[in-house]
Amino acid sequence: MITFLVYVGAALAEIAGCFAYWAWRRLDQPVWWLVPGMLSLAAFAYLLTLVDSDAAGRTYAAYGGVYIAASLFWLWAVEGRQPDRWDLAGVAICLAGAALILWAPRPA
C-alpha cells in the first residue's frame, strides 16, 4: 500500500511540474510558474527513491502505469474532460502491467 501511495504522490508531483511548464508555454501564464513546477519535479524524483525495489528501471517501469492513471485523473479533475471508455480500458491494461512488474515472483 505504501508503494502505491508513493507512486500516486510521485505521479501528481510530476504532472503538476510538467503542467506548470505547459501553462507557461501554452496557456500564457507568467514565467514564475516554472519555480513551483521545478520544485514539484524535484519532489517527484525524491518520491520515486522511496519505493522498495532492487532496480531503478523496474521502479520507473511500474510507475509508468500509475502515471498514466494519474494523467487521466488530471484530464478529468483539472482540465474538465472526461476520460472515455478507451482511456479507461487502456489505463486498466497499464495498471495490470505495472502490478505484474512490481509483484511478479522472481528468483532471489
MINU-194050 format. One line per field, with one value per atom (N, C-alpha, C): residue number from 1; residue in one letter; chain; atom name; x, y negated, z negated. Coordinates in nm, 2 decimals. Layout:
BEGIN
nr <- NUM,...
rest <- A,...
kette <- A,...
atom <- CA,...
u <- X,...
v <- Y,...
w <- Z,...
//
This chain:
BEGIN
nr <- 1,1,1,2,2,2,3,3,3,4,4,4,5,5,5,6,6,6,7,7,7,8,8,8,9,9,9,10,10,10,11,11,11,12,12,12,13,13,13,14,14,14,15,15,15,16,16,16,17,17,17,18,18,18,19,19,19,20,20,20,21,21,21,22,22,22,23,23,23,24,24,24,25,25,25,26,26,26,27,27,27,28,28,28,29,29,29,30,30,30,31,31,31,32,32,32,33,33,33,34,34,34,35,35,35,36,36,36,37,37,37,38,38,38,39,39,39,40,40,40,41,41,41,42,42,42,43,43,43,44,44,44,45,45,45,46,46,46,47,47,47,48,48,48,49,49,49,50,50,50,51,51,51,52,52,52,53,53,53,54,54,54,55,55,55,56,56,56,57,57,57,58,58,58,59,59,59,60,60,60,61,61,61,62,62,62,63,63,63,64,64,64,65,65,65,66,66,66,67,67,67,68,68,68,69,69,69,70,70,70,71,71,71,72,72,72,73,73,73,74,74,74,75,75,75,76,76,76,77,77,77,78,78,78,79,79,79,80,80,80,81,81,81,82,82,82,83,83,83,84,84,84,85,85,85,86,86,86,87,87,87,88,88,88,89,89,89,90,90,90,91,91,91,92,92,92,93,93,93,94,94,94,95,95,95,96,96,96,97,97,97,98,98,98,99,99,99,100,100,100,101,101,101,102,102,102,103,103,103,104,104,104,105,105,105,106,106,106,107,107,107,108,108,108
rest <- M,M,M,I,I,I,T,T,T,F,F,F,L,L,L,V,V,V,Y,Y,Y,V,V,V,G,G,G,A,A,A,A,A,A,L,L,L,A,A,A,E,E,E,I,I,I,A,A,A,G,G,G,C,C,C,F,F,F,A,A,A,Y,Y,Y,W,W,W,A,A,A,W,W,W,R,R,R,R,R,R,L,L,L,D,D,D,Q,Q,Q,P,P,P,V,V,V,W,W,W,W,W,W,L,L,L,V,V,V,P,P,P,G,G,G,M,M,M,L,L,L,S,S,S,L,L,L,A,A,A,A,A,A,F,F,F,A,A,A,Y,Y,Y,L,L,L,L,L,L,T,T,T,L,L,L,V,V,V,D,D,D,S,S,S,D,D,D,A,A,A,A,A,A,G,G,G,R,R,R,T,T,T,Y,Y,Y,A,A,A,A,A,A,Y,Y,Y,G,G,G,G,G,G,V,V,V,Y,Y,Y,I,I,I,A,A,A,A,A,A,S,S,S,L,L,L,F,F,F,W,W,W,L,L,L,W,W,W,A,A,A,V,V,V,E,E,E,G,G,G,R,R,R,Q,Q,Q,P,P,P,D,D,D,R,R,R,W,W,W,D,D,D,L,L,L,A,A,A,G,G,G,V,V,V,A,A,A,I,I,I,C,C,C,L,L,L,A,A,A,G,G,G,A,A,A,A,A,A,L,L,L,I,I,I,L,L,L,W,W,W,A,A,A,P,P,P,R,R,R,P,P,P,A,A,A
kette <- A,A,A,A,A,A,A,A,A,A,A,A,A,A,A,A,A,A,A,A,A,A,A,A,A,A,A,A,A,A,A,A,A,A,A,A,A,A,A,A,A,A,A,A,A,A,A,A,A,A,A,A,A,A,A,A,A,A,A,A,A,A,A,A,A,A,A,A,A,A,A,A,A,A,A,A,A,A,A,A,A,A,A,A,A,A,A,A,A,A,A,A,A,A,A,A,A,A,A,A,A,A,A,A,A,A,A,A,A,A,A,A,A,A,A,A,A,A,A,A,A,A,A,A,A,A,A,A,A,A,A,A,A,A,A,A,A,A,A,A,A,A,A,A,A,A,A,A,A,A,A,A,A,A,A,A,A,A,A,A,A,A,A,A,A,A,A,A,A,A,A,A,A,A,A,A,A,A,A,A,A,A,A,A,A,A,A,A,A,A,A,A,A,A,A,A,A,A,A,A,A,A,A,A,A,A,A,A,A,A,A,A,A,A,A,A,A,A,A,A,A,A,A,A,A,A,A,A,A,A,A,A,A,A,A,A,A,A,A,A,A,A,A,A,A,A,A,A,A,A,A,A,A,A,A,A,A,A,A,A,A,A,A,A,A,A,A,A,A,A,A,A,A,A,A,A,A,A,A,A,A,A,A,A,A,A,A,A,A,A,A,A,A,A,A,A,A,A,A,A,A,A,A,A,A,A,A,A,A,A,A,A,A,A,A,A,A,A,A,A,A,A,A,A
atom <- N,CA,C,N,CA,C,N,CA,C,N,CA,C,N,CA,C,N,CA,C,N,CA,C,N,CA,C,N,CA,C,N,CA,C,N,CA,C,N,CA,C,N,CA,C,N,CA,C,N,CA,C,N,CA,C,N,CA,C,N,CA,C,N,CA,C,N,CA,C,N,CA,C,N,CA,C,N,CA,C,N,CA,C,N,CA,C,N,CA,C,N,CA,C,N,CA,C,N,CA,C,N,CA,C,N,CA,C,N,CA,C,N,CA,C,N,CA,C,N,CA,C,N,CA,C,N,CA,C,N,CA,C,N,CA,C,N,CA,C,N,CA,C,N,CA,C,N,CA,C,N,CA,C,N,CA,C,N,CA,C,N,CA,C,N,CA,C,N,CA,C,N,CA,C,N,CA,C,N,CA,C,N,CA,C,N,CA,C,N,CA,C,N,CA,C,N,CA,C,N,CA,C,N,CA,C,N,CA,C,N,CA,C,N,CA,C,N,CA,C,N,CA,C,N,CA,C,N,CA,C,N,CA,C,N,CA,C,N,CA,C,N,CA,C,N,CA,C,N,CA,C,N,CA,C,N,CA,C,N,CA,C,N,CA,C,N,CA,C,N,CA,C,N,CA,C,N,CA,C,N,CA,C,N,CA,C,N,CA,C,N,CA,C,N,CA,C,N,CA,C,N,CA,C,N,CA,C,N,CA,C,N,CA,C,N,CA,C,N,CA,C,N,CA,C,N,CA,C,N,CA,C,N,CA,C,N,CA,C,N,CA,C,N,CA,C,N,CA,C,N,CA,C,N,CA,C,N,CA,C,N,CA,C,N,CA,C,N,CA,C,N,CA,C,N,CA,C
u <- 0.08,0.00,0.09,0.20,0.29,0.34,0.38,0.44,0.33,0.21,0.10,0.09,0.09,0.08,0.20,0.32,0.43,0.42,0.38,0.36,0.26,0.15,0.04,0.10,0.17,0.23,0.33,0.41,0.51,0.44,0.33,0.26,0.20,0.14,0.08,0.19,0.30,0.41,0.47,0.48,0.54,0.44,0.31,0.21,0.20,0.20,0.19,0.32,0.43,0.55,0.55,0.51,0.50,0.39,0.28,0.17,0.21,0.30,0.35,0.42,0.50,0.57,0.47,0.38,0.27,0.20,0.16,0.08,0.16,0.29,0.38,0.39,0.42,0.44,0.31,0.20,0.09,-0.03,-0.04,-0.15,-0.12,0.00,0.04,0.04,0.08,0.10,0.24,0.26,0.39,0.50,0.62,0.74,0.76,0.71,0.73,0.66,0.57,0.50,0.61,0.72,0.83,0.89,0.89,0.95,0.88,0.75,0.68,0.69,0.69,0.70,0.83,0.94,1.07,1.07,1.02,1.01,0.93,0.82,0.73,0.80,0.88,0.96,1.07,1.13,1.22,1.16,1.04,0.96,0.93,0.89,0.87,0.99,1.10,1.23,1.26,1.24,1.27,1.17,1.04,0.94,0.97,1.02,1.05,1.16,1.25,1.36,1.31,1.18,1.13,1.07,1.05,1.00,1.10,1.06,1.14,1.16,1.27,1.29,1.44,1.47,1.62,1.67,1.59,1.64,1.56,1.63,1.56,1.47,1.52,1.45,1.31,1.31,1.19,1.09,1.15,1.06,1.00,1.08,1.03,0.93,0.95,0.86,0.72,0.72,0.60,0.53,0.60,0.55,0.47,0.52,0.45,0.30,0.26,0.12,0.04,0.10,0.03,0.03,0.14,0.14,0.03,0.01,-0.10,-0.23,-0.26,-0.38,-0.40,-0.29,-0.30,-0.32,-0.26,-0.28,-0.42,-0.49,-0.63,-0.71,-0.67,-0.74,-0.72,-0.60,-0.57,-0.66,-0.67,-0.75,-0.90,-0.95,-1.08,-1.10,-1.01,-1.02,-0.98,-0.87,-0.81,-0.86,-0.86,-0.89,-1.03,-1.11,-1.26,-1.30,-1.22,-1.25,-1.26,-1.38,-1.40,-1.33,-1.25,-1.19,-1.30,-1.27,-1.37,-1.34,-1.42,-1.40,-1.27,-1.21,-1.08,-0.97,-0.99,-0.89,-0.89,-1.01,-1.03,-0.98,-1.00,-0.95,-0.80,-0.74,-0.60,-0.53,-0.59,-0.53,-0.54,-0.65,-0.66,-0.55,-0.52,-0.42,-0.28,-0.26,-0.13,-0.11,-0.22,-0.21,-0.19,-0.25,-0.22,-0.07,-0.02,0.12,0.21,0.18,0.26,0.26,0.14,0.13,0.22,0.21,0.29,0.44,0.49,0.63,0.67,0.58,0.61,0.61,0.51,0.49,0.50,0.56,0.59,0.69,0.67,0.77,0.90,1.01,1.14,1.24,1.33,1.42,1.51,1.55,1.64,1.78
v <- 0.12,0.00,-0.13,-0.12,-0.24,-0.27,-0.16,-0.18,-0.25,-0.21,-0.27,-0.41,-0.45,-0.59,-0.67,-0.62,-0.69,-0.71,-0.61,-0.63,-0.73,-0.73,-0.83,-0.97,-0.99,-1.12,-1.16,-1.07,-1.10,-1.14,-1.07,-1.10,-1.24,-1.27,-1.40,-1.51,-1.49,-1.58,-1.60,-1.49,-1.50,-1.57,-1.54,-1.60,-1.75,-1.78,-1.93,-2.00,-1.94,-2.01,-2.03,-1.93,-1.94,-2.03,-2.03,-2.12,-2.27,-2.29,-2.43,-2.48,-2.40,-2.43,-2.45,-2.36,-2.37,-2.50,-2.53,-2.66,-2.78,-2.78,-2.89,-2.90,-2.79,-2.79,-2.79,-2.73,-2.71,-2.79,-2.83,-2.90,-3.04,-3.09,-3.23,-3.27,-3.17,-3.20,-3.26,-3.34,-3.41,-3.30,-3.35,-3.26,-3.21,-3.28,-3.23,-3.10,-3.06,-2.93,-2.82,-2.84,-2.74,-2.71,-2.80,-2.78,-2.66,-2.68,-2.56,-2.44,-2.45,-2.34,-2.26,-2.33,-2.27,-2.20,-2.27,-2.21,-2.08,-2.08,-1.97,-1.85,-1.88,-1.78,-1.72,-1.80,-1.75,-1.66,-1.70,-1.61,-1.48,-1.48,-1.36,-1.26,-1.32,-1.23,-1.18,-1.26,-1.21,-1.10,-1.12,-1.02,-0.88,-0.88,-0.75,-0.68,-0.75,-0.68,-0.61,-0.64,-0.58,-0.44,-0.40,-0.27,-0.16,-0.06,0.05,0.14,0.13,0.21,0.23,0.34,0.37,0.31,0.24,0.18,0.06,-0.05,-0.18,-0.16,-0.09,-0.07,0.00,0.10,0.17,0.07,-0.01,-0.11,-0.20,-0.25,-0.35,-0.29,-0.16,-0.09,-0.07,-0.03,-0.01,-0.14,-0.24,-0.37,-0.42,-0.38,-0.43,-0.40,-0.29,-0.26,-0.35,-0.38,-0.47,-0.61,-0.65,-0.78,-0.80,-0.70,-0.70,-0.72,-0.65,-0.66,-0.80,-0.85,-0.99,-1.09,-1.07,-1.16,-1.17,-1.06,-1.06,-1.13,-1.11,-1.18,-1.33,-1.37,-1.51,-1.57,-1.49,-1.52,-1.56,-1.47,-1.49,-1.60,-1.59,-1.68,-1.83,-1.84,-1.98,-2.04,-1.95,-2.00,-1.99,-1.93,-1.92,-1.83,-1.74,-1.65,-1.51,-1.44,-1.31,-1.20,-1.11,-1.01,-0.92,-0.87,-0.78,-0.64,-0.55,-0.40,-0.35,-0.41,-0.36,-0.41,-0.53,-0.57,-0.48,-0.44,-0.36,-0.22,-0.16,-0.03,-0.03,-0.14,-0.15,-0.16,-0.24,-0.25,-0.12,-0.05,0.08,0.18,0.18,0.26,0.22,0.09,0.03,0.07,0.05,0.09,0.23,0.32,0.46,0.49,0.42,0.44,0.39,0.28,0.22,0.32,0.38,0.48,0.60,0.64,0.76,0.73,0.61,0.58,0.57,0.51,0.49,0.62,0.70,0.81,0.95,0.96,1.09,1.17,1.30,1.37,1.38,1.35,1.35,1.43,1.50,1.58,1.48,1.53,1.44,1.43
w <- 0.00,0.00,0.00,-0.08,-0.08,0.06,0.13,0.27,0.35,0.35,0.43,0.40,0.27,0.23,0.27,0.26,0.31,0.46,0.54,0.68,0.71,0.64,0.67,0.64,0.53,0.49,0.60,0.64,0.75,0.88,0.91,1.04,1.03,0.92,0.91,0.91,0.85,0.85,0.99,1.06,1.20,1.29,1.28,1.37,1.34,1.21,1.17,1.22,1.21,1.26,1.41,1.48,1.63,1.67,1.59,1.63,1.61,1.51,1.49,1.61,1.67,1.79,1.91,1.92,2.02,2.01,1.88,1.86,1.90,1.87,1.91,2.07,2.13,2.28,2.36,2.31,2.40,2.35,2.22,2.17,2.13,2.17,2.14,1.99,1.91,1.77,1.75,1.64,1.62,1.59,1.62,1.61,1.47,1.37,1.23,1.21,1.29,1.28,1.28,1.34,1.35,1.22,1.12,0.99,0.92,0.89,0.83,0.91,1.05,1.13,1.11,1.10,1.08,0.94,0.84,0.71,0.71,0.78,0.79,0.86,0.97,1.03,0.94,0.86,0.76,0.66,0.62,0.53,0.59,0.72,0.80,0.79,0.82,0.83,0.69,0.59,0.45,0.41,0.44,0.40,0.47,0.59,0.65,0.58,0.51,0.44,0.32,0.28,0.16,0.18,0.31,0.35,0.32,0.25,0.22,0.34,0.41,0.53,0.54,0.61,0.63,0.75,0.83,0.95,0.99,1.02,1.05,1.18,1.28,1.40,1.38,1.29,1.26,1.19,1.10,1.03,1.13,1.22,1.32,1.41,1.45,1.54,1.48,1.35,1.28,1.26,1.23,1.21,1.33,1.45,1.57,1.57,1.53,1.52,1.43,1.32,1.22,1.28,1.35,1.41,1.52,1.59,1.70,1.63,1.52,1.45,1.39,1.33,1.27,1.38,1.50,1.61,1.65,1.66,1.69,1.58,1.46,1.35,1.36,1.40,1.42,1.53,1.64,1.75,1.71,1.62,1.57,1.47,1.36,1.25,1.28,1.35,1.37,1.51,1.61,1.74,1.78,1.69,1.72,1.83,1.87,1.98,1.93,1.95,1.90,1.99,1.92,2.00,2.06,2.18,2.25,2.22,2.27,2.24,2.29,2.39,2.44,2.35,2.30,2.19,2.07,2.03,1.91,1.94,2.05,2.09,2.10,2.15,2.16,2.03,1.94,1.81,1.73,1.75,1.68,1.72,1.85,1.91,1.85,1.84,1.79,1.64,1.56,1.42,1.40,1.48,1.47,1.50,1.60,1.64,1.53,1.46,1.35,1.24,1.21,1.10,1.13,1.25,1.29,1.27,1.31,1.30,1.15,1.07,0.93,0.85,0.87,0.78,0.84,0.95,1.01,0.93,0.91,0.83,0.91,0.84,0.91,0.82,0.89,0.81,0.73,0.62,0.53,0.58
//
